[in-house]
Amino acid sequence: MPQYKLFISDQHRRIRYPKSQNLLDVEAARKVALRVAQVFIEVVPYWNDLSAEQQNDFVVEIDDESGQTVLTVPFREAQELKS
């Protein structure tokens, strides 16, 4: 099973999610990334104080085992799923 690393990223930083994920494929990694973004939005107290432009800067980047970014999931997709 492939291993994926997730990173929360904005225009200024790229922070690795603490655990690598052993998942079936990129689509499974995308679903995990959406959940990570949803939790981030829920627990970060200043999220709603950010402008829409600032919120749109946030993404979850998914890297494969070789370190290649295979998918970028915008936080706005996670917000749209909740709506």
mmCIF file of the N, C-alpha and C atoms, coordinates in Angstrom:
data_MODEL
# 
_entry.id   MODEL 
# 
loop_
_atom_site.group_PDB 
_atom_site.id 
_atom_site.type_symbol 
_atom_site.label_atom_id 
_atom_site.label_alt_id 
_atom_site.label_comp_id 
_atom_site.label_asym_id 
_atom_site.label_entity_id 
_atom_site.label_seq_id 
_atom_site.pdbx_PDB_ins_code 
_atom_site.Cartn_x 
_atom_site.Cartn_y 
_atom_site.Cartn_z 
_atom_site.occupancy 
_atom_site.B_iso_or_equiv 
_atom_site.pdbx_formal_charge 
_atom_site.auth_seq_id 
_atom_site.auth_comp_id 
_atom_site.auth_asym_id 
_atom_site.auth_atom_id 
_atom_site.pdbx_PDB_model_num 
ATOM 1   N N  . MET A 1 1  ? 0.849   -1.163 0.000  1.00 0.00 ? 1  MET A N  1 
ATOM 2   C CA . MET A 1 1  ? 0.000   0.000  0.000  1.00 0.00 ? 1  MET A CA 1 
ATOM 3   C C  . MET A 1 1  ? 0.904   1.238  0.000  1.00 0.00 ? 1  MET A C  1 
ATOM 4   N N  . PRO A 1 2  ? 0.649   2.185  -0.893 1.00 0.00 ? 2  PRO A N  1 
ATOM 5   C CA . PRO A 1 2  ? 1.497   3.383  -0.961 1.00 0.00 ? 2  PRO A CA 1 
ATOM 6   C C  . PRO A 1 2  ? 1.408   4.232  0.312  1.00 0.00 ? 2  PRO A C  1 
ATOM 7   N N  . GLN A 1 3  ? 2.497   4.901  0.584  1.00 0.00 ? 3  GLN A N  1 
ATOM 8   C CA . GLN A 1 3  ? 2.549   5.793  1.737  1.00 0.00 ? 3  GLN A CA 1 
ATOM 9   C C  . GLN A 1 3  ? 2.533   7.238  1.245  1.00 0.00 ? 3  GLN A C  1 
ATOM 10  N N  . TYR A 1 4  ? 1.691   8.044  1.867  1.00 0.00 ? 4  TYR A N  1 
ATOM 11  C CA . TYR A 1 4  ? 1.565   9.455  1.501  1.00 0.00 ? 4  TYR A CA 1 
ATOM 12  C C  . TYR A 1 4  ? 1.871   10.323 2.716  1.00 0.00 ? 4  TYR A C  1 
ATOM 13  N N  . LYS A 1 5  ? 2.490   11.461 2.442  1.00 0.00 ? 5  LYS A N  1 
ATOM 14  C CA . LYS A 1 5  ? 2.743   12.462 3.470  1.00 0.00 ? 5  LYS A CA 1 
ATOM 15  C C  . LYS A 1 5  ? 1.881   13.669 3.153  1.00 0.00 ? 5  LYS A C  1 
ATOM 16  N N  . LEU A 1 6  ? 1.270   14.237 4.193  1.00 0.00 ? 6  LEU A N  1 
ATOM 17  C CA . LEU A 1 6  ? 0.417   15.403 4.030  1.00 0.00 ? 6  LEU A CA 1 
ATOM 18  C C  . LEU A 1 6  ? 1.109   16.630 4.607  1.00 0.00 ? 6  LEU A C  1 
ATOM 19  N N  . PHE A 1 7  ? 0.907   17.749 3.947  1.00 0.00 ? 7  PHE A N  1 
ATOM 20  C CA . PHE A 1 7  ? 1.471   19.019 4.384  1.00 0.00 ? 7  PHE A CA 1 
ATOM 21  C C  . PHE A 1 7  ? 0.384   20.081 4.339  1.00 0.00 ? 7  PHE A C  1 
ATOM 22  N N  . ILE A 1 8  ? 0.278   20.863 5.405  1.00 0.00 ? 8  ILE A N  1 
ATOM 23  C CA . ILE A 1 8  ? -0.599  22.031 5.384  1.00 0.00 ? 8  ILE A CA 1 
ATOM 24  C C  . ILE A 1 8  ? 0.273   23.181 4.920  1.00 0.00 ? 8  ILE A C  1 
ATOM 25  N N  . SER A 1 9  ? -0.212  23.880 3.921  1.00 0.00 ? 9  SER A N  1 
ATOM 26  C CA . SER A 1 9  ? 0.609   24.901 3.289  1.00 0.00 ? 9  SER A CA 1 
ATOM 27  C C  . SER A 1 9  ? -0.209  26.160 3.031  1.00 0.00 ? 9  SER A C  1 
ATOM 28  N N  . ASP A 1 10 ? 0.460   27.296 3.120  1.00 0.00 ? 10 ASP A N  1 
ATOM 29  C CA . ASP A 1 10 ? -0.105  28.557 2.662  1.00 0.00 ? 10 ASP A CA 1 
ATOM 30  C C  . ASP A 1 10 ? 0.992   29.242 1.847  1.00 0.00 ? 10 ASP A C  1 
ATOM 31  N N  . GLN A 1 11 ? 0.859   30.487 1.577  1.00 0.00 ? 11 GLN A N  1 
ATOM 32  C CA . GLN A 1 11 ? 1.856   31.189 0.760  1.00 0.00 ? 11 GLN A CA 1 
ATOM 33  C C  . GLN A 1 11 ? 3.229   31.277 1.446  1.00 0.00 ? 11 GLN A C  1 
ATOM 34  N N  . HIS A 1 12 ? 3.276   31.060 2.767  1.00 0.00 ? 12 HIS A N  1 
ATOM 35  C CA . HIS A 1 12 ? 4.496   31.324 3.527  1.00 0.00 ? 12 HIS A CA 1 
ATOM 36  C C  . HIS A 1 12 ? 5.154   30.101 4.155  1.00 0.00 ? 12 HIS A C  1 
ATOM 37  N N  . ARG A 1 13 ? 4.373   29.066 4.456  1.00 0.00 ? 13 ARG A N  1 
ATOM 38  C CA . ARG A 1 13 ? 4.893   27.914 5.187  1.00 0.00 ? 13 ARG A CA 1 
ATOM 39  C C  . ARG A 1 13 ? 4.344   26.613 4.610  1.00 0.00 ? 13 ARG A C  1 
ATOM 40  N N  . ARG A 1 14 ? 5.098   25.561 4.909  1.00 0.00 ? 14 ARG A N  1 
ATOM 41  C CA . ARG A 1 14 ? 4.651   24.200 4.572  1.00 0.00 ? 14 ARG A CA 1 
ATOM 42  C C  . ARG A 1 14 ? 4.961   23.339 5.784  1.00 0.00 ? 14 ARG A C  1 
ATOM 43  N N  . ILE A 1 15 ? 3.901   22.891 6.466  1.00 0.00 ? 15 ILE A N  1 
ATOM 44  C CA . ILE A 1 15 ? 4.059   22.158 7.718  1.00 0.00 ? 15 ILE A CA 1 
ATOM 45  C C  . ILE A 1 15 ? 3.588   20.726 7.514  1.00 0.00 ? 15 ILE A C  1 
ATOM 46  N N  . ARG A 1 16 ? 4.441   19.785 7.863  1.00 0.00 ? 16 ARG A N  1 
ATOM 47  C CA . ARG A 1 16 ? 4.107   18.367 7.667  1.00 0.00 ? 16 ARG A CA 1 
ATOM 48  C C  . ARG A 1 16 ? 3.130   17.884 8.728  1.00 0.00 ? 16 ARG A C  1 
ATOM 49  N N  . TYR A 1 17 ? 2.108   17.180 8.273  1.00 0.00 ? 17 TYR A N  1 
ATOM 50  C CA . TYR A 1 17 ? 1.190   16.512 9.181  1.00 0.00 ? 17 TYR A CA 1 
ATOM 51  C C  . TYR A 1 17 ? 1.996   15.428 9.882  1.00 0.00 ? 17 TYR A C  1 
ATOM 52  N N  . PRO A 1 18 ? 1.812   15.254 11.193 1.00 0.00 ? 18 PRO A N  1 
ATOM 53  C CA . PRO A 1 18 ? 2.703   14.373 11.963 1.00 0.00 ? 18 PRO A CA 1 
ATOM 54  C C  . PRO A 1 18 ? 2.815   12.929 11.490 1.00 0.00 ? 18 PRO A C  1 
ATOM 55  N N  . LYS A 1 19 ? 1.756   12.365 10.921 1.00 0.00 ? 19 LYS A N  1 
ATOM 56  C CA . LYS A 1 19 ? 1.800   10.953 10.545 1.00 0.00 ? 19 LYS A CA 1 
ATOM 57  C C  . LYS A 1 19 ? 1.727   10.782 9.039  1.00 0.00 ? 19 LYS A C  1 
ATOM 58  N N  . SER A 1 20 ? 2.522   9.850  8.526  1.00 0.00 ? 20 SER A N  1 
ATOM 59  C CA . SER A 1 20 ? 2.373   9.435  7.131  1.00 0.00 ? 20 SER A CA 1 
ATOM 60  C C  . SER A 1 20 ? 1.157   8.516  7.064  1.00 0.00 ? 20 SER A C  1 
ATOM 61  N N  . GLN A 1 21 ? 0.573   8.432  5.890  1.00 0.00 ? 21 GLN A N  1 
ATOM 62  C CA . GLN A 1 21 ? -0.647  7.644  5.724  1.00 0.00 ? 21 GLN A CA 1 
ATOM 63  C C  . GLN A 1 21 ? -0.413  6.524  4.708  1.00 0.00 ? 21 GLN A C  1 
ATOM 64  N N  . ASN A 1 22 ? -0.697  5.301  5.088  1.00 0.00 ? 22 ASN A N  1 
ATOM 65  C CA . ASN A 1 22 ? -0.676  4.168  4.156  1.00 0.00 ? 22 ASN A CA 1 
ATOM 66  C C  . ASN A 1 22 ? -2.085  4.031  3.600  1.00 0.00 ? 22 ASN A C  1 
ATOM 67  N N  . LEU A 1 23 ? -2.256  4.374  2.333  1.00 0.00 ? 23 LEU A N  1 
ATOM 68  C CA . LEU A 1 23 ? -3.580  4.428  1.726  1.00 0.00 ? 23 LEU A CA 1 
ATOM 69  C C  . LEU A 1 23 ? -3.587  3.710  0.384  1.00 0.00 ? 23 LEU A C  1 
ATOM 70  N N  . LEU A 1 24 ? -4.771  3.345  -0.062 1.00 0.00 ? 24 LEU A N  1 
ATOM 71  C CA . LEU A 1 24 ? -4.896  2.591  -1.310 1.00 0.00 ? 24 LEU A CA 1 
ATOM 72  C C  . LEU A 1 24 ? -4.432  3.363  -2.533 1.00 0.00 ? 24 LEU A C  1 
ATOM 73  N N  . ASP A 1 25 ? -4.820  4.650  -2.601 1.00 0.00 ? 25 ASP A N  1 
ATOM 74  C CA . ASP A 1 25 ? -4.511  5.431  -3.793 1.00 0.00 ? 25 ASP A CA 1 
ATOM 75  C C  . ASP A 1 25 ? -4.630  6.925  -3.500 1.00 0.00 ? 25 ASP A C  1 
ATOM 76  N N  . VAL A 1 26 ? -4.425  7.729  -4.531 1.00 0.00 ? 26 VAL A N  1 
ATOM 77  C CA . VAL A 1 26 ? -4.454  9.188  -4.380 1.00 0.00 ? 26 VAL A CA 1 
ATOM 78  C C  . VAL A 1 26 ? -5.853  9.661  -3.973 1.00 0.00 ? 26 VAL A C  1 
ATOM 79  N N  . GLU A 1 27 ? -6.891  9.019  -4.457 1.00 0.00 ? 27 GLU A N  1 
ATOM 80  C CA . GLU A 1 27 ? -8.258  9.418  -4.081 1.00 0.00 ? 27 GLU A CA 1 
ATOM 81  C C  . GLU A 1 27 ? -8.493  9.216  -2.588 1.00 0.00 ? 27 GLU A C  1 
ATOM 82  N N  . ALA A 1 28 ? -7.986  8.135  -2.033 1.00 0.00 ? 28 ALA A N  1 
ATOM 83  C CA . ALA A 1 28 ? -8.092  7.912  -0.586 1.00 0.00 ? 28 ALA A CA 1 
ATOM 84  C C  . ALA A 1 28 ? -7.306  8.994  0.163  1.00 0.00 ? 28 ALA A C  1 
ATOM 85  N N  . ALA A 1 29 ? -6.146  9.366  -0.362 1.00 0.00 ? 29 ALA A N  1 
ATOM 86  C CA . ALA A 1 29 ? -5.344  10.428 0.249  1.00 0.00 ? 29 ALA A CA 1 
ATOM 87  C C  . ALA A 1 29 ? -6.082  11.770 0.181  1.00 0.00 ? 29 ALA A C  1 
ATOM 88  N N  . ARG A 1 30 ? -6.792  12.001 -0.914 1.00 0.00 ? 30 ARG A N  1 
ATOM 89  C CA . ARG A 1 30 ? -7.582  13.230 -1.052 1.00 0.00 ? 30 ARG A CA 1 
ATOM 90  C C  . ARG A 1 30 ? -8.656  13.304 0.031  1.00 0.00 ? 30 ARG A C  1 
ATOM 91  N N  . LYS A 1 31 ? -9.320  12.197 0.301  1.00 0.00 ? 31 LYS A N  1 
ATOM 92  C CA . LYS A 1 31 ? -10.361 12.174 1.340  1.00 0.00 ? 31 LYS A CA 1 
ATOM 93  C C  . LYS A 1 31 ? -9.769  12.469 2.716  1.00 0.00 ? 31 LYS A C  1 
ATOM 94  N N  . VAL A 1 32 ? -8.596  11.919 2.993  1.00 0.00 ? 32 VAL A N  1 
ATOM 95  C CA . VAL A 1 32 ? -7.926  12.196 4.260  1.00 0.00 ? 32 VAL A CA 1 
ATOM 96  C C  . VAL A 1 32 ? -7.542  13.682 4.317  1.00 0.00 ? 32 VAL A C  1 
ATOM 97  N N  . ALA A 1 33 ? -7.055  14.223 3.222  1.00 0.00 ? 33 ALA A N  1 
ATOM 98  C CA . ALA A 1 33 ? -6.675  15.634 3.174  1.00 0.00 ? 33 ALA A CA 1 
ATOM 99  C C  . ALA A 1 33 ? -7.874  16.545 3.441  1.00 0.00 ? 33 ALA A C  1 
ATOM 100 N N  . LEU A 1 34 ? -9.022  16.200 2.889  1.00 0.00 ? 34 LEU A N  1 
ATOM 101 C CA . LEU A 1 34 ? -10.233 16.987 3.135  1.00 0.00 ? 34 LEU A CA 1 
ATOM 102 C C  . LEU A 1 34 ? -10.603 16.962 4.614  1.00 0.00 ? 34 LEU A C  1 
ATOM 103 N N  . ARG A 1 35 ? -10.471 15.808 5.231  1.00 0.00 ? 35 ARG A N  1 
ATOM 104 C CA . ARG A 1 35 ? -10.785 15.703 6.668  1.00 0.00 ? 35 ARG A CA 1 
ATOM 105 C C  . ARG A 1 35 ? -9.785  16.500 7.500  1.00 0.00 ? 35 ARG A C  1 
ATOM 106 N N  . VAL A 1 36 ? -8.511  16.439 7.150  1.00 0.00 ? 36 VAL A N  1 
ATOM 107 C CA . VAL A 1 36 ? -7.493  17.225 7.859  1.00 0.00 ? 36 VAL A CA 1 
ATOM 108 C C  . VAL A 1 36 ? -7.830  18.713 7.752  1.00 0.00 ? 36 VAL A C  1 
ATOM 109 N N  . ALA A 1 37 ? -8.204  19.173 6.574  1.00 0.00 ? 37 ALA A N  1 
ATOM 110 C CA . ALA A 1 37 ? -8.566  20.587 6.379  1.00 0.00 ? 37 ALA A CA 1 
ATOM 111 C C  . ALA A 1 37 ? -9.790  20.951 7.210  1.00 0.00 ? 37 ALA A C  1 
ATOM 112 N N  . GLN A 1 38 ? -10.797 20.074 7.242  1.00 0.00 ? 38 GLN A N  1 
ATOM 113 C CA . GLN A 1 38 ? -12.001 20.359 8.030  1.00 0.00 ? 38 GLN A CA 1 
ATOM 114 C C  . GLN A 1 38 ? -11.681 20.490 9.514  1.00 0.00 ? 38 GLN A C  1 
ATOM 115 N N  . VAL A 1 39 ? -10.862 19.594 10.022 1.00 0.00 ? 39 VAL A N  1 
ATOM 116 C CA . VAL A 1 39 ? -10.488 19.653 11.435 1.00 0.00 ? 39 VAL A CA 1 
ATOM 117 C C  . VAL A 1 39 ? -9.693  20.920 11.709 1.00 0.00 ? 39 VAL A C  1 
ATOM 118 N N  . PHE A 1 40 ? -8.770  21.268 10.832 1.00 0.00 ? 40 PHE A N  1 
ATOM 119 C CA . PHE A 1 40 ? -7.982  22.483 10.984 1.00 0.00 ? 40 PHE A CA 1 
ATOM 120 C C  . PHE A 1 40 ? -8.909  23.694 11.095 1.00 0.00 ? 40 PHE A C  1 
ATOM 121 N N  . ILE A 1 41 ? -9.869  23.779 10.190 1.00 0.00 ? 41 ILE A N  1 
ATOM 122 C CA . ILE A 1 41 ? -10.811 24.906 10.183 1.00 0.00 ? 41 ILE A CA 1 
ATOM 123 C C  . ILE A 1 41 ? -11.608 24.949 11.486 1.00 0.00 ? 41 ILE A C  1 
ATOM 124 N N  . GLU A 1 42 ? -11.990 23.788 12.002 1.00 0.00 ? 42 GLU A N  1 
ATOM 125 C CA . GLU A 1 42 ? -12.775 23.715 13.232 1.00 0.00 ? 42 GLU A CA 1 
ATOM 126 C C  . GLU A 1 42 ? -11.981 24.109 14.472 1.00 0.00 ? 42 GLU A C  1 
ATOM 127 N N  . VAL A 1 43 ? -10.700 23.758 14.532 1.00 0.00 ? 43 VAL A N  1 
ATOM 128 C CA . VAL A 1 43 ? -9.942  23.947 15.776 1.00 0.00 ? 43 VAL A CA 1 
ATOM 129 C C  . VAL A 1 43 ? -9.094  25.215 15.821 1.00 0.00 ? 43 VAL A C  1 
ATOM 130 N N  . VAL A 1 44 ? -8.828  25.826 14.691 1.00 0.00 ? 44 VAL A N  1 
ATOM 131 C CA . VAL A 1 44 ? -8.000  27.043 14.706 1.00 0.00 ? 44 VAL A CA 1 
ATOM 132 C C  . VAL A 1 44 ? -8.900  28.231 15.064 1.00 0.00 ? 44 VAL A C  1 
ATOM 133 N N  . PRO A 1 45 ? -8.674  28.837 16.227 1.00 0.00 ? 45 PRO A N  1 
ATOM 134 C CA . PRO A 1 45 ? -9.600  29.862 16.705 1.00 0.00 ? 45 PRO A CA 1 
ATOM 135 C C  . PRO A 1 45 ? -9.676  31.107 15.827 1.00 0.00 ? 45 PRO A C  1 
ATOM 136 N N  . TYR A 1 46 ? -8.638  31.444 15.119 1.00 0.00 ? 46 TYR A N  1 
ATOM 137 C CA . TYR A 1 46 ? -8.641  32.672 14.326 1.00 0.00 ? 46 TYR A CA 1 
ATOM 138 C C  . TYR A 1 46 ? -9.069  32.458 12.874 1.00 0.00 ? 46 TYR A C  1 
ATOM 139 N N  . TRP A 1 47 ? -9.475  31.239 12.511 1.00 0.00 ? 47 TRP A N  1 
ATOM 140 C CA . TRP A 1 47 ? -9.802  30.946 11.117 1.00 0.00 ? 47 TRP A CA 1 
ATOM 141 C C  . TRP A 1 47 ? -10.832 31.927 10.558 1.00 0.00 ? 47 TRP A C  1 
ATOM 142 N N  . ASN A 1 48 ? -11.911 32.180 11.298 1.00 0.00 ? 48 ASN A N  1 
ATOM 143 C CA . ASN A 1 48 ? -12.972 33.054 10.805 1.00 0.00 ? 48 ASN A CA 1 
ATOM 144 C C  . ASN A 1 48 ? -12.558 34.521 10.757 1.00 0.00 ? 48 ASN A C  1 
ATOM 145 N N  . ASP A 1 49 ? -11.452 34.865 11.404 1.00 0.00 ? 49 ASP A N  1 
ATOM 146 C CA . ASP A 1 49 ? -10.937 36.236 11.350 1.00 0.00 ? 49 ASP A CA 1 
ATOM 147 C C  . ASP A 1 49 ? -10.112 36.484 10.090 1.00 0.00 ? 49 ASP A C  1 
ATOM 148 N N  . LEU A 1 50 ? -9.724  35.422 9.400  1.00 0.00 ? 50 LEU A N  1 
ATOM 149 C CA . LEU A 1 50 ? -8.959  35.568 8.168  1.00 0.00 ? 50 LEU A CA 1 
ATOM 150 C C  . LEU A 1 50 ? -9.875  36.019 7.036  1.00 0.00 ? 50 LEU A C  1 
ATOM 151 N N  . SER A 1 51 ? -9.333  36.809 6.135  1.00 0.00 ? 51 SER A N  1 
ATOM 152 C CA . SER A 1 51 ? -10.108 37.211 4.965  1.00 0.00 ? 51 SER A CA 1 
ATOM 153 C C  . SER A 1 51 ? -10.295 35.990 4.056  1.00 0.00 ? 51 SER A C  1 
ATOM 154 N N  . ALA A 1 52 ? -11.248 36.083 3.149  1.00 0.00 ? 52 ALA A N  1 
ATOM 155 C CA . ALA A 1 52 ? -11.471 34.990 2.196  1.00 0.00 ? 52 ALA A CA 1 
ATOM 156 C C  . ALA A 1 52 ? -10.208 34.731 1.382  1.00 0.00 ? 52 ALA A C  1 
ATOM 157 N N  . GLU A 1 53 ? -9.506  35.778 1.036  1.00 0.00 ? 53 GLU A N  1 
ATOM 158 C CA . GLU A 1 53 ? -8.257  35.627 0.278  1.00 0.00 ? 53 GLU A CA 1 
ATOM 159 C C  . GLU A 1 53 ? -7.219  34.851 1.086  1.00 0.00 ? 53 GLU A C  1 
ATOM 160 N N  . GLN A 1 54 ? -7.097  35.181 2.367  1.00 0.00 ? 54 GLN A N  1 
ATOM 161 C CA . GLN A 1 54 ? -6.145  34.465 3.225  1.00 0.00 ? 54 GLN A CA 1 
ATOM 162 C C  . GLN A 1 54 ? -6.558  33.007 3.380  1.00 0.00 ? 54 GLN A C  1 
ATOM 163 N N  . GLN A 1 55 ? -7.845  32.745 3.577  1.00 0.00 ? 55 GLN A N  1 
ATOM 164 C CA . GLN A 1 55 ? -8.322  31.369 3.710  1.00 0.00 ? 55 GLN A CA 1 
ATOM 165 C C  . GLN A 1 55 ? -8.040  30.571 2.436  1.00 0.00 ? 55 GLN A C  1 
ATOM 166 N N  . ASN A 1 56 ? -8.166  31.223 1.279  1.00 0.00 ? 56 ASN A N  1 
ATOM 167 C CA . ASN A 1 56 ? -7.934  30.538 0.006  1.00 0.00 ? 56 ASN A CA 1 
ATOM 168 C C  . ASN A 1 56 ? -6.477  30.167 -0.211 1.00 0.00 ? 56 ASN A C  1 
ATOM 169 N N  . ASP A 1 57 ? -5.574  30.766 0.551  1.00 0.00 ? 57 ASP A N  1 
ATOM 170 C CA . ASP A 1 57 ? -4.155  30.429 0.442  1.00 0.00 ? 57 ASP A CA 1 
ATOM 171 C C  . ASP A 1 57 ? -3.841  29.053 1.032  1.00 0.00 ? 57 ASP A C  1 
ATOM 172 N N  . PHE A 1 58 ? -4.703  28.540 1.904  1.00 0.00 ? 58 PHE A N  1 
ATOM 173 C CA . PHE A 1 58 ? -4.433  27.287 2.596  1.00 0.00 ? 58 PHE A CA 1 
ATOM 174 C C  . PHE A 1 58 ? -4.804  26.088 1.742  1.00 0.00 ? 58 PHE A C  1 
ATOM 175 N N  . VAL A 1 59 ? -3.885  25.137 1.683  1.00 0.00 ? 59 VAL A N  1 
ATOM 176 C CA . VAL A 1 59 ? -4.085  23.887 0.941  1.00 0.00 ? 59 VAL A CA 1 
ATOM 177 C C  . VAL A 1 59 ? -3.451  22.740 1.733  1.00 0.00 ? 59 VAL A C  1 
ATOM 178 N N  . VAL A 1 60 ? -3.869  21.538 1.396  1.00 0.00 ? 60 VAL A N  1 
ATOM 179 C CA . VAL A 1 60 ? -3.174  20.344 1.872  1.00 0.00 ? 60 VAL A CA 1 
ATOM 180 C C  . VAL A 1 60 ? -2.471  19.758 0.656  1.00 0.00 ? 60 VAL A C  1 
ATOM 181 N N  . GLU A 1 61 ? -1.156  19.629 0.752  1.00 0.00 ? 61 GLU A N  1 
ATOM 182 C CA . GLU A 1 61 ? -0.373  19.025 -0.323 1.00 0.00 ? 61 GLU A CA 1 
ATOM 183 C C  . GLU A 1 61 ? -0.110  17.566 0.037  1.00 0.00 ? 61 GLU A C  1 
ATOM 184 N N  . ILE A 1 62 ? -0.243  16.714 -0.937 1.00 0.00 ? 62 ILE A N  1 
ATOM 185 C CA . ILE A 1 62 ? -0.049  15.280 -0.732 1.00 0.00 ? 62 ILE A CA 1 
ATOM 186 C C  . ILE A 1 62 ? 1.170   14.851 -1.535 1.00 0.00 ? 62 ILE A C  1 
ATOM 187 N N  . ASP A 1 63 ? 2.166   14.306 -0.826 1.00 0.00 ? 63 ASP A N  1 
ATOM 188 C CA . ASP A 1 63 ? 3.382   13.802 -1.461 1.00 0.00 ? 63 ASP A CA 1 
ATOM 189 C C  . ASP A 1 63 ? 3.387   12.283 -1.421 1.00 0.00 ? 63 ASP A C  1 
ATOM 190 N N  . ASP A 1 64 ? 3.892   11.674 -2.500 1.00 0.00 ? 64 ASP A N  1 
ATOM 191 C CA . ASP A 1 64 ? 4.029   10.218 -2.515 1.00 0.00 ? 64 ASP A CA 1 
ATOM 192 C C  . ASP A 1 64 ? 5.335   9.817  -1.839 1.00 0.00 ? 64 ASP A C  1 
ATOM 193 N N  . GLU A 1 65 ? 5.643   8.548  -1.894 1.00 0.00 ? 65 GLU A N  1 
ATOM 194 C CA . GLU A 1 65 ? 6.827   8.015  -1.212 1.00 0.00 ? 65 GLU A CA 1 
ATOM 195 C C  . GLU A 1 65 ? 8.136   8.606  -1.718 1.00 0.00 ? 65 GLU A C  1 
ATOM 196 N N  . SER A 1 66 ? 8.152   9.044  -2.971 1.00 0.00 ? 66 SER A N  1 
ATOM 197 C CA . SER A 1 66 ? 9.377   9.621  -3.534 1.00 0.00 ? 66 SER A CA 1 
ATOM 198 C C  . SER A 1 66 ? 9.536   11.093 -3.193 1.00 0.00 ? 66 SER A C  1 
ATOM 199 N N  . GLY A 1 67 ? 8.502   11.687 -2.540 1.00 0.00 ? 67 GLY A N  1 
ATOM 200 C CA . GLY A 1 67 ? 8.561   13.101 -2.192 1.00 0.00 ? 67 GLY A CA 1 
ATOM 201 C C  . GLY A 1 67 ? 7.948   14.009 -3.243 1.00 0.00 ? 67 GLY A C  1 
ATOM 202 N N  . GLN A 1 68 ? 7.381   13.414 -4.276 1.00 0.00 ? 68 GLN A N  1 
ATOM 203 C CA . GLN A 1 68 ? 6.732   14.174 -5.356 1.00 0.00 ? 68 GLN A CA 1 
ATOM 204 C C  . GLN A 1 68 ? 5.319   14.559 -4.921 1.00 0.00 ? 68 GLN A C  1 
ATOM 205 N N  . THR A 1 69 ? 4.958   15.843 -5.092 1.00 0.00 ? 69 THR A N  1 
ATOM 206 C CA . THR A 1 69 ? 3.596   16.269 -4.794 1.00 0.00 ? 69 THR A CA 1 
ATOM 207 C C  . THR A 1 69 ? 2.680   15.722 -5.878 1.00 0.00 ? 69 THR A C  1 
ATOM 208 N N  . VAL A 1 70 ? 1.698   14.914 -5.459 1.00 0.00 ? 70 VAL A N  1 
ATOM 209 C CA . VAL A 1 70 ? 0.799   14.267 -6.417 1.00 0.00 ? 70 VAL A CA 1 
ATOM 210 C C  . VAL A 1 70 ? -0.576  14.924 -6.464 1.00 0.00 ? 70 VAL A C  1 
ATOM 211 N N  . LEU A 1 71 ? -0.896  15.711 -5.438 1.00 0.00 ? 71 LEU A N  1 
ATOM 212 C CA . LEU A 1 71 ? -2.199  16.366 -5.405 1.00 0.00 ? 71 LEU A CA 1 
ATOM 213 C C  . LEU A 1 71 ? -2.166  17.511 -4.419 1.00 0.00 ? 71 LEU A C  1 
ATOM 214 N N  . THR A 1 72 ? -2.886  18.573 -4.753 1.00 0.00 ? 72 THR A N  1 
ATOM 215 C CA . THR A 1 72 ? -3.062  19.708 -3.858 1.00 0.00 ? 72 THR A CA 1 
ATOM 216 C C  . THR A 1 72 ? -4.557  19.898 -3.645 1.00 0.00 ? 72 THR A C  1 
ATOM 217 N N  . VAL A 1 73 ? -4.975  19.901 -2.378 1.00 0.00 ? 73 VAL A N  1 
ATOM 218 C CA . VAL A 1 73 ? -6.390  20.008 -2.028 1.00 0.00 ? 73 VAL A CA 1 
ATOM 219 C C  . VAL A 1 73 ? -6.616  21.340 -1.313 1.00 0.00 ? 73 VAL A C  1 
ATOM 220 N N  . PRO A 1 74 ? -7.331  22.264 -1.941 1.00 0.00 ? 74 PRO A N  1 
ATOM 221 C CA . PRO A 1 74 ? -7.611  23.552 -1.297 1.00 0.00 ? 74 PRO A CA 1 
ATOM 222 C C  . PRO A 1 74 ? -8.545  23.390 -0.094 1.00 0.00 ? 74 PRO A C  1 
ATOM 223 N N  . PHE A 1 75 ? -8.305  24.151 0.949  1.00 0.00 ? 75 PHE A N  1 
ATOM 224 C CA . PHE A 1 75 ? -9.183  24.138 2.109  1.00 0.00 ? 75 PHE A CA 1 
ATOM 225 C C  . PHE A 1 75 ? -10.604 24.509 1.710  1.00 0.00 ? 75 PHE A C  1 
ATOM 226 N N  . ARG A 1 76 ? -10.764 25.358 0.701  1.00 0.00 ? 76 ARG A N  1 
ATOM 227 C CA . ARG A 1 76 ? -12.119 25.781 0.325  1.00 0.00 ? 76 ARG A CA 1 
ATOM 228 C C  . ARG A 1 76 ? -12.966 24.586 -0.089 1.00 0.00 ? 76 ARG A C  1 
ATOM 229 N N  . GLU A 1 77 ? -12.354 23.521 -0.619 1.00 0.00 ? 77 GLU A N  1 
ATOM 230 C CA . GLU A 1 77 ? -13.123 22.305 -0.950 1.00 0.00 ? 77 GLU A CA 1 
ATOM 231 C C  . GLU A 1 77 ? -13.705 21.680 0.319  1.00 0.00 ? 77 GLU A C  1 
ATOM 232 N N  . ALA A 1 78 ? -12.931 21.694 1.395  1.00 0.00 ? 78 ALA A N  1 
ATOM 233 C CA . ALA A 1 78 ? -13.421 21.151 2.664  1.00 0.00 ? 78 ALA A CA 1 
ATOM 234 C C  . ALA A 1 78 ? -14.557 22.027 3.201  1.00 0.00 ? 78 ALA A C  1 
ATOM 235 N N  . GLN A 1 79 ? -14.430 23.337 3.041  1.00 0.00 ? 79 GLN A N  1 
ATOM 236 C CA . GLN A 1 79 ? -15.487 24.240 3.491  1.00 0.00 ? 79 GLN A CA 1 
ATOM 237 C C  . GLN A 1 79 ? -16.760 24.028 2.674  1.00 0.00 ? 79 GLN A C  1 
ATOM 238 N N  . GLU A 1 80 ? -16.617 23.824 1.379  1.00 0.00 ? 80 GLU A N  1 
ATOM 239 C CA . GLU A 1 80 ? -17.783 23.621 0.514  1.00 0.00 ? 80 GLU A CA 1 
ATOM 240 C C  . GLU A 1 80 ? -18.500 22.320 0.869  1.00 0.00 ? 80 GLU A C  1 
ATOM 241 N N  . LEU A 1 81 ? -17.765 21.297 1.273  1.00 0.00 ? 81 LEU A N  1 
ATOM 242 C CA . LEU A 1 81 ? -18.390 20.029 1.652  1.00 0.00 ? 81 LEU A CA 1 
ATOM 243 C C  . LEU A 1 81 ? -19.237 20.180 2.908  1.00 0.00 ? 81 LEU A C  1 
ATOM 244 N N  . LYS A 1 82 ? -18.805 21.065 3.808  1.00 0.00 ? 82 LYS A N  1 
ATOM 245 C CA . LYS A 1 82 ? -19.540 21.273 5.057  1.00 0.00 ? 82 LYS A CA 1 
ATOM 246 C C  . LYS A 1 82 ? -20.812 22.077 4.834  1.00 0.00 ? 82 LYS A C  1 
ATOM 247 N N  . SER A 1 83 ? -20.836 22.865 3.750  1.00 0.00 ? 83 SER A N  1 
ATOM 248 C CA . SER A 1 83 ? -21.992 23.740 3.495  1.00 0.00 ? 83 SER A CA 1 
ATOM 249 C C  . SER A 1 83 ? -23.162 22.980 2.943  1.00 0.00 ? 83 SER A C  1 
# 
